Amino acid sequence: MRKSRSFLVRSLMLYLPCAVLLGMPSHAQDPQFAFDQVVGQPRGLPQLPPQGAWGEVINATTRWVVIQNHSGQQYPISVDDIDEFLVRWPSSLDLMGRGTLVEAVGRDLGSNVIEVGHIDHFEGADRSLVAPTYNSLLPNNVVVTTVDPGFNRFMNAWDYGGQRMLYGWAYPVSPGINGIPALHVVGTVMQRDPLQLHILGNNFATVVPGENEVFTISQVTRGLMSHARKGDYAFMLPREIKPKGLTVSQLVLYKSVPYFQFNPSAR
């Protein structure tokens, strides 16, 4: 009898919360709640991840661009709601001159040789988008430093945290494994075959493709609404959704023709 009563009590304790929840209204049934979760909230909709989202331009004017994502959702973006607007144009080595700035991130082969799958180049006023650089990067995109005033290295000279990302936790790793630092280089073109860049310290770096590969090349420019065309692909970093549209920290258009074909006067 005592066991039966105990079982009954446990059963009521288990199902009572369920009964209470079933009697409560769902947040999804409250339109005001759902509206507040979208408009005016940081990051906006869950379908717009903070890491960025891809879409396609379906309409463009001198003030607005409308982007549709893979789910068919459409987001108008005003020119005033874009913090950084860039355009990537397909390019080639033939379109580079001695004043061209090239950015490359890839595998450090030693002796200032960097192996890459893609490079970006910047011309004219767009060269201010980058600065001359020569750095090694850890897998988490942190620059490898000789001296770190942070607490960890001050108290721990071996720096286990940095070492485990640098070349492996306990044993050396082969070139190409994620533990090997990447090399980030920005420099002016010295010659195109092979591609050599003038870098800091009155030195040069040689940029080569991977084995049996040819690296791809993009010209990066500042964006204008006049650059946007229906059918362009776009990458966006959403910041907020407002009643009139989407606010983005960065919008990047991907074009299918080189910049000089789109704007002949630029050549």
Residue pairs with C-beta under 8 A, 6 or more apart in sequence:
27 33
27 34
28 34
38 44
38 45
38 241
39 241
39 242
39 243
40 240
40 241
40 242
41 240
41 241
42 239
42 240
43 50
43 238
43 239
43 240
44 238
44 239
44 240
44 241
44 246
45 73
45 238
45 241
47 53
47 69
47 71
47 73
48 75
48 236
48 238
48 241
48 246
50 237
50 238
51 237
52 235
52 236
52 237
52 238
52 250
53 69
53 235
53 236
53 238
54 69
54 70
54 233
54 234
54 235
55 67
55 68
55 69
55 70
55 75
55 233
55 234
55 236
56 67
56 68
56 231
56 232
56 233
56 234
57 65
57 66
57 67
57 228
57 229
57 230
57 231
57 232
57 233
57 234
57 253
58 66
58 67
58 68
58 74
58 230
59 65
59 66
59 230
60 66
60 225
60 228
60 229
60 230
61 225
62 79
62 225
62 226
63 78
63 79
63 225
64 76
64 77
64 78
64 79
64 225
64 245
65 76
65 77
65 79
65 225
65 228
65 234
65 251
66 74
66 75
66 76
66 77
67 74
67 75
67 77
67 234
67 236
67 246
68 74
68 75
69 75
75 241
75 245
75 246
76 244
76 245
76 246
77 236
77 245
77 246
77 247
77 248
77 251
78 244
78 245
79 85
79 225
81 242
81 245
81 246
81 247
81 248
82 223
82 248
82 250
82 251
83 239
83 248
83 249
83 250
84 249
84 250
84 251
85 222
85 223
85 224
85 250
85 251
86 129
86 220
86 221
86 222
86 223
86 250
86 251
86 252
86 253
87 220
87 221
87 222
87 223
87 227
87 252
87 253
87 254
87 255
87 259
88 120
88 218
88 219
88 220
88 252
88 253
88 254
88 255
89 218
89 219
89 220
89 221
89 255
89 257
89 258
89 259
89 262
90 216
90 217
90 218
90 219
90 255
90 256
90 257
90 258
91 121
91 217
91 218
91 219
91 258
91 259
92 217
92 258
93 192
93 193
93 195
93 217
94 192
95 121
95 219
95 258
95 260
96 102
96 121
96 189
96 192
97 123
97 189
98 188
98 189
98 190
99 123
99 127
99 188
99 189
100 121
100 122
100 123
100 188
100 189
101 121
101 122
101 123
101 127
101 130
101 132
101 186
101 187
101 188
102 119
102 120
102 121
102 122
102 185
102 186
102 187
102 188
102 189
102 195
102 197
102 207
103 119
103 120
103 121
103 122
103 130
103 133
103 184
103 185
103 186
104 114
104 116
104 119
104 120
104 183
104 184
104 185
104 186
104 197
104 205
104 207
105 116
105 137
105 182
105 183
105 184
105 185
106 114
106 115
106 116
106 117
106 182
106 183
106 207
107 114
107 115
107 116
107 175
107 176
107 180
107 182
107 183
108 114
108 136
108 180
108 181
108 182
108 183
109 115
109 175
109 208
112 199
112 203
112 204
112 205
112 206
113 205
113 206
113 208
114 183
114 185
114 205
114 206
114 207
114 208
115 208
115 209
115 210
116 207
116 208
116 209
116 210
116 215
117 209
117 210
117 213
117 215
117 216
118 215
118 216
118 217
118 218
119 195
119 207
119 215
119 216
119 217
119 218
120 217
120 218
120 219
120 220
121 189
121 217
121 218
121 219
121 220
122 129
122 130
122 219
122 220
122 221
123 219
123 221
123 266
124 266
125 222
126 220
126 221
126 222
129 220
129 222
130 186
131 186
132 186
132 187
132 188
132 199
132 200
133 184
133 185
133 186
133 187
133 199
133 200
134 183
134 184
134 185
134 186
134 187
134 199
134 200
134 201
134 203
134 205
135 143
135 144
135 183
135 184
136 143
136 144
136 181
136 182
136 183
136 184
137 143
137 144
137 181
137 182
137 183
137 184
138 144
138 162
138 165
138 166
138 181
139 165
139 178
139 179
139 181
139 182
140 165
144 162
144 166
144 181
147 153
148 159
148 162
152 159
152 161
152 162
153 159
153 162
163 169
165 179
166 179
166 181
167 173
167 179
167 180
168 177
168 179
173 179
173 180
183 205
185 197
185 199
185 205
185 207
186 197
186 199
187 197
187 198
187 199
187 200
187 204
187 205
188 197
188 198
189 195
189 196
189 197
189 198
190 196
190 197
190 198
190 204
194 206
194 207
194 208
195 206
195 207
195 208
196 204
196 205
196 206
196 207
197 204
197 205
197 206
197 207
198 204
199 205
207 215
209 215
219 258
219 259
221 227
221 259
223 251
223 252
223 253
227 253
227 255
227 262
228 253
232 253
232 254
232 255
232 256
233 253
233 254
234 251
234 252
234 253
234 254
235 250
235 251
235 252
235 254
236 246
236 248
236 250
236 251
236 252
237 248
237 249
237 250
237 251
238 246
238 247
238 248
238 249
239 247
239 248
239 249
240 246
240 247
241 247
255 262
259 266
260 266
260 267
